[in-house]
């Protein structure tokens, strides 16, 4: 949005998520999953007091 001249007027974005339970995951898939709580806590610590921050979407797409 910051690089899109047509989106510069927007100052707020509201996101909505729907989570679905994953079934039949192998133990390898479970072990490979990211620790979302630890990641959130690390991000919170990094953002605490920051004036601006850049994000990259590293979510895998399937």
KOLFI-382539 format. One record per atom (N, C-alpha, C): residue in three letters; atom name; x, y, z. Coordinates in nm, 3 decimals. Layout:
BEGIN
{"ALA"; "CA"; {X; Y; Z}},
...
***
This chain:
BEGIN
{"UNK"; "N"; {0.080; -0.119; 0.000}},
{"UNK"; "CA"; {0.000; 0.000; 0.000}},
{"UNK"; "C"; {0.085; 0.126; 0.000}},
{"UNK"; "N"; {0.199; 0.120; 0.066}},
{"UNK"; "CA"; {0.283; 0.238; 0.073}},
{"UNK"; "C"; {0.339; 0.277; -0.062}},
{"UNK"; "N"; {0.354; 0.181; -0.149}},
{"UNK"; "CA"; {0.411; 0.208; -0.282}},
{"UNK"; "C"; {0.304; 0.233; -0.387}},
{"UNK"; "N"; {0.178; 0.214; -0.353}},
{"UNK"; "CA"; {0.067; 0.230; -0.448}},
{"UNK"; "C"; {0.009; 0.370; -0.434}},
{"UNK"; "N"; {0.025; 0.453; -0.536}},
{"UNK"; "CA"; {-0.021; 0.592; -0.527}},
{"UNK"; "C"; {-0.172; 0.600; -0.508}},
{"UNK"; "N"; {-0.247; 0.499; -0.553}},
{"UNK"; "CA"; {-0.392; 0.499; -0.538}},
{"UNK"; "C"; {-0.437; 0.456; -0.398}},
{"UNK"; "N"; {-0.346; 0.405; -0.317}},
{"UNK"; "CA"; {-0.382; 0.357; -0.184}},
{"UNK"; "C"; {-0.329; 0.449; -0.074}},
{"UNK"; "N"; {-0.264; 0.557; -0.110}},
{"UNK"; "CA"; {-0.203; 0.644; -0.008}},
{"UNK"; "C"; {-0.304; 0.707; 0.086}},
{"UNK"; "N"; {-0.429; 0.720; 0.043}},
{"UNK"; "CA"; {-0.530; 0.782; 0.129}},
{"UNK"; "C"; {-0.575; 0.691; 0.242}},
{"UNK"; "N"; {-0.548; 0.562; 0.233}},
{"UNK"; "CA"; {-0.590; 0.467; 0.335}},
{"UNK"; "C"; {-0.492; 0.468; 0.451}},
{"UNK"; "N"; {-0.545; 0.479; 0.570}},
{"UNK"; "CA"; {-0.461; 0.481; 0.690}},
{"UNK"; "C"; {-0.489; 0.363; 0.782}},
{"UNK"; "N"; {-0.592; 0.286; 0.751}},
{"UNK"; "CA"; {-0.629; 0.175; 0.837}},
{"UNK"; "C"; {-0.681; 0.060; 0.752}},
{"UNK"; "N"; {-0.642; -0.061; 0.789}},
{"UNK"; "CA"; {-0.687; -0.182; 0.720}},
{"UNK"; "C"; {-0.740; -0.277; 0.827}},
{"UNK"; "N"; {-0.855; -0.334; 0.803}},
{"UNK"; "CA"; {-0.911; -0.433; 0.893}},
{"UNK"; "C"; {-0.904; -0.569; 0.827}},
{"UNK"; "N"; {-0.842; -0.663; 0.894}},
{"UNK"; "CA"; {-0.828; -0.798; 0.842}},
{"UNK"; "C"; {-0.921; -0.892; 0.917}},
{"UNK"; "N"; {-0.972; -0.989; 0.848}},
{"UNK"; "CA"; {-1.058; -1.089; 0.909}},
{"UNK"; "C"; {-1.005; -1.227; 0.870}},
{"UNK"; "N"; {-0.995; -1.315; 0.968}},
{"UNK"; "CA"; {-0.941; -1.448; 0.944}},
{"UNK"; "C"; {-1.042; -1.555; 0.982}},
{"UNK"; "N"; {-1.040; -1.663; 0.910}},
{"UNK"; "CA"; {-1.116; -1.782; 0.947}},
{"UNK"; "C"; {-1.016; -1.897; 0.959}},
{"UNK"; "N"; {-1.016; -1.962; 1.072}},
{"UNK"; "CA"; {-0.922; -2.072; 1.095}},
{"UNK"; "C"; {-0.997; -2.204; 1.086}},
{"UNK"; "N"; {-0.936; -2.299; 1.021}},
{"UNK"; "CA"; {-0.994; -2.431; 1.005}},
{"UNK"; "C"; {-0.901; -2.533; 1.069}},
{"UNK"; "N"; {-0.958; -2.626; 1.142}},
{"UNK"; "CA"; {-0.878; -2.731; 1.204}},
{"UNK"; "C"; {-0.819; -2.820; 1.094}},
{"UNK"; "N"; {-0.692; -2.849; 1.106}},
{"UNK"; "CA"; {-0.627; -2.938; 1.011}},
{"UNK"; "C"; {-0.633; -3.080; 1.066}},
{"UNK"; "N"; {-0.673; -3.171; 0.983}},
{"UNK"; "CA"; {-0.686; -3.310; 1.025}},
{"UNK"; "C"; {-0.586; -3.396; 0.950}},
{"UNK"; "N"; {-0.555; -3.508; 1.008}},
{"UNK"; "CA"; {-0.469; -3.609; 0.944}},
{"UNK"; "C"; {-0.329; -3.557; 0.912}},
{"UNK"; "N"; {-0.272; -3.474; 1.000}},
{"UNK"; "CA"; {-0.135; -3.429; 0.980}},
{"UNK"; "C"; {-0.037; -3.535; 1.030}},
{"UNK"; "N"; {0.070; -3.553; 0.958}},
{"UNK"; "CA"; {0.173; -3.647; 1.003}},
{"UNK"; "C"; {0.252; -3.582; 1.116}},
{"UNK"; "N"; {0.323; -3.663; 1.192}},
{"UNK"; "CA"; {0.404; -3.609; 1.301}},
{"UNK"; "C"; {0.513; -3.517; 1.247}},
{"UNK"; "N"; {0.564; -3.544; 1.125}},
{"UNK"; "CA"; {0.664; -3.457; 1.063}},
{"UNK"; "C"; {0.605; -3.320; 1.031}},
{"UNK"; "N"; {0.482; -3.318; 0.983}},
{"UNK"; "CA"; {0.417; -3.190; 0.952}},
{"UNK"; "C"; {0.391; -3.110; 1.079}},
{"UNK"; "N"; {0.352; -3.178; 1.183}},
{"UNK"; "CA"; {0.329; -3.110; 1.311}},
{"UNK"; "C"; {0.459; -3.054; 1.365}},
{"UNK"; "N"; {0.566; -3.132; 1.360}},
{"UNK"; "CA"; {0.697; -3.087; 1.409}},
{"UNK"; "C"; {0.751; -2.970; 1.328}},
{"UNK"; "N"; {0.715; -2.963; 1.200}},
{"UNK"; "CA"; {0.766; -2.858; 1.112}},
{"UNK"; "C"; {0.688; -2.727; 1.126}},
{"UNK"; "N"; {0.574; -2.730; 1.194}},
{"UNK"; "CA"; {0.492; -2.610; 1.208}},
{"UNK"; "C"; {0.565; -2.504; 1.289}},
{"UNK"; "N"; {0.545; -2.379; 1.252}},
{"UNK"; "CA"; {0.607; -2.269; 1.325}},
{"UNK"; "C"; {0.543; -2.254; 1.462}},
{"UNK"; "N"; {0.620; -2.209; 1.558}},
{"UNK"; "CA"; {0.570; -2.177; 1.691}},
{"UNK"; "C"; {0.512; -2.036; 1.684}},
{"UNK"; "N"; {0.383; -2.025; 1.658}},
{"UNK"; "CA"; {0.320; -1.895; 1.636}},
{"UNK"; "C"; {0.323; -1.807; 1.760}},
{"UNK"; "N"; {0.308; -1.867; 1.878}},
{"UNK"; "CA"; {0.312; -1.787; 2.000}},
{"UNK"; "C"; {0.449; -1.722; 2.018}},
{"UNK"; "N"; {0.554; -1.799; 2.002}},
{"UNK"; "CA"; {0.690; -1.744; 2.016}},
{"UNK"; "C"; {0.715; -1.638; 1.910}},
{"UNK"; "N"; {0.667; -1.663; 1.788}},
{"UNK"; "CA"; {0.684; -1.564; 1.682}},
{"UNK"; "C"; {0.611; -1.435; 1.712}},
{"UNK"; "N"; {0.490; -1.445; 1.766}},
{"UNK"; "CA"; {0.413; -1.326; 1.804}},
{"UNK"; "C"; {0.481; -1.249; 1.915}},
{"UNK"; "N"; {0.532; -1.320; 2.013}},
{"UNK"; "CA"; {0.601; -1.254; 2.124}},
{"UNK"; "C"; {0.727; -1.184; 2.076}},
{"UNK"; "N"; {0.800; -1.246; 1.985}},
{"UNK"; "CA"; {0.922; -1.183; 1.930}},
{"UNK"; "C"; {0.885; -1.059; 1.849}},
{"UNK"; "N"; {0.778; -1.067; 1.772}},
{"UNK"; "CA"; {0.734; -0.951; 1.694}},
{"UNK"; "C"; {0.689; -0.839; 1.787}},
{"UNK"; "N"; {0.614; -0.872; 1.891}},
{"UNK"; "CA"; {0.572; -0.770; 1.987}},
{"UNK"; "C"; {0.692; -0.700; 2.048}},
{"UNK"; "N"; {0.793; -0.775; 2.085}},
{"UNK"; "CA"; {0.913; -0.716; 2.145}},
{"UNK"; "C"; {0.984; -0.625; 2.046}},
{"UNK"; "N"; {0.988; -0.665; 1.920}},
{"UNK"; "CA"; {1.054; -0.585; 1.816}},
{"UNK"; "C"; {0.976; -0.457; 1.789}},
{"UNK"; "N"; {0.845; -0.464; 1.795}},
{"UNK"; "CA"; {0.761; -0.348; 1.765}},
{"UNK"; "C"; {0.747; -0.251; 1.881}},
{"UNK"; "N"; {0.774; -0.297; 2.000}},
{"UNK"; "CA"; {0.756; -0.213; 2.118}},
{"UNK"; "C"; {0.838; -0.086; 2.105}},
{"UNK"; "N"; {0.769; 0.025; 2.092}},
{"UNK"; "CA"; {0.837; 0.154; 2.082}},
{"UNK"; "C"; {0.887; 0.190; 1.943}},
{"UNK"; "N"; {0.868; 0.104; 1.845}},
{"UNK"; "CA"; {0.915; 0.135; 1.709}},
{"UNK"; "C"; {0.827; 0.242; 1.646}},
{"UNK"; "N"; {0.888; 0.330; 1.571}},
{"UNK"; "CA"; {0.811; 0.435; 1.501}},
{"UNK"; "C"; {0.750; 0.382; 1.372}},
{"UNK"; "N"; {0.822; 0.296; 1.304}},
{"UNK"; "CA"; {0.768; 0.235; 1.182}},
{"UNK"; "C"; {0.833; 0.099; 1.163}},
{"UNK"; "N"; {0.763; 0.013; 1.092}},
{"UNK"; "CA"; {0.809; -0.124; 1.075}},
{"UNK"; "C"; {0.769; -0.171; 0.937}},
{"UNK"; "N"; {0.853; -0.252; 0.876}},
{"UNK"; "CA"; {0.819; -0.316; 0.748}},
{"UNK"; "C"; {0.795; -0.464; 0.774}},
{"UNK"; "N"; {0.696; -0.519; 0.704}},
{"UNK"; "CA"; {0.664; -0.660; 0.719}},
{"UNK"; "C"; {0.680; -0.730; 0.586}},
{"UNK"; "N"; {0.716; -0.856; 0.593}},
{"UNK"; "CA"; {0.718; -0.943; 0.476}},
{"UNK"; "C"; {0.624; -1.059; 0.503}},
{"UNK"; "N"; {0.545; -1.094; 0.406}},
{"UNK"; "CA"; {0.455; -1.206; 0.422}},
{"UNK"; "C"; {0.529; -1.333; 0.384}},
{"UNK"; "N"; {0.559; -1.413; 0.485}},
{"UNK"; "CA"; {0.634; -1.538; 0.459}},
{"UNK"; "C"; {0.542; -1.659; 0.464}},
{"UNK"; "N"; {0.412; -1.635; 0.465}},
{"UNK"; "CA"; {0.317; -1.746; 0.472}},
{"UNK"; "C"; {0.323; -1.830; 0.344}},
{"UNK"; "N"; {0.335; -1.961; 0.358}},
{"UNK"; "CA"; {0.338; -2.046; 0.239}},
{"UNK"; "C"; {0.203; -2.047; 0.169}},
{"UNK"; "N"; {0.206; -2.047; 0.039}},
{"UNK"; "CA"; {0.084; -2.052; -0.041}},
{"UNK"; "C"; {0.073; -2.189; -0.103}},
{"UNK"; "N"; {-0.046; -2.245; -0.101}},
{"UNK"; "CA"; {-0.068; -2.377; -0.162}},
{"UNK"; "C"; {-0.179; -2.371; -0.260}},
***
